[in-house]
């Protein structure tokens, strides 16, 4: 794993690193780390990135501790000054495009291709850039739900019903960030998905209600969060592993509650 | 019963769907799809060969995660980019649904049975991903040493 490798970044020679204050270096490194965390990067990746940036700007010692909602970092400079800052992160959503952009950016910083002075504009560019039209996400939901309905053994008409439910789930998915609580979001979105699936089944679309529901559920369950949590736990990132595990379990409970509520609205149509 | 080949194709289609949901670059979709194909194909292969829930999922996750690490190294992207959509087909959504379906029909034995499978598969996927990343680093170091000699 990358974390186990010692970070061997040397202070940059092509950049005048003595003109930067330690506060500024750490603040900009945390900006990058915060953005990586916001778009779904793992804690070890953030620790690695911040350590690399700080040591390429002359820090002789860097301590970073990243959790799914918090980053704490402290650096020591060669003249003995120490600085520590922290950053709280509230909303996270998987955005691999931005993650890649941030990864690229931190690589360029460590190579000296970009100076920290101009980093604000670069970060803003990366945040504002979109990989494709945002409405394409709806297609993603349709393909995801429909595909999984067949993958778990459904027929083509199951796939159609699941796709429609997936479409409605994706509409909510686009506005995920506006929800104050992630748990509430999971509850509402799974309720909507299940209602649409059940209504379509009532109307005669689809053969197996199970498959329609499973296809829809794949969009709302915390994806690989459980597997990621187990991975973090086994790697030794115990605290962040436990946080992710609890989040995954709670989200799964919320999804189940949403589905159960929808089934009850329809009065036990699930047989 | 749906034929396995159709299931695999469906799995790949939904992998692409999730690649869009996770907002991968369009140029990376095809690699995510190949990774998803690995996961689906080896999942069905090992289900046929070994059976059970743990090993097919763990081995499929291992192969898929290893593929993701390779793509990441070749394309100079973080490995998560390919890992997330690649392994999504292994996520135990079906058993989770049966868990709660049995819970509401007060069929507690079946519910507990499905819940345990869900947890088992989750652990299997996590384990597979870990072994893959350790293996990948080990192989990389081995080749590096080989090259420097």
Interface residues (C-beta under 8 A of the other chain):
Chain A: X1 X2 X4 X5 X40 X41 X42 X45 X94 X95 X96 X97 X98 X99 X100 X103 X131 X132 X136 X137 X139 X140 X141 X142 X143 X144 X145 X146 X147 X148 X149 X150 X151 X152 X153 X154 X155 X159 X170 X173 X210 X213 X214 X217 X218 X219 X221 X223 X224 X226 X227 X228 X229 X230 X231 X233 X234 X235 X252 X255 X256 X259 X260 X263 X264 X270
Chain B: X1 X2 X6 X7 X10 X11 X12 X13 X14 X15 X16 X17 X18 X19 X20 X21 X22 X23 X24 X25 X26 X28 X40 X61 X77 X78 X80 X81 X83 X84 X87 X88 X89 X91 X93 X94 X96 X97 X98 X99 X100 X101 X103 X104 X122 X123 X125 X126 X127 X129 X130 X133 X134 X137
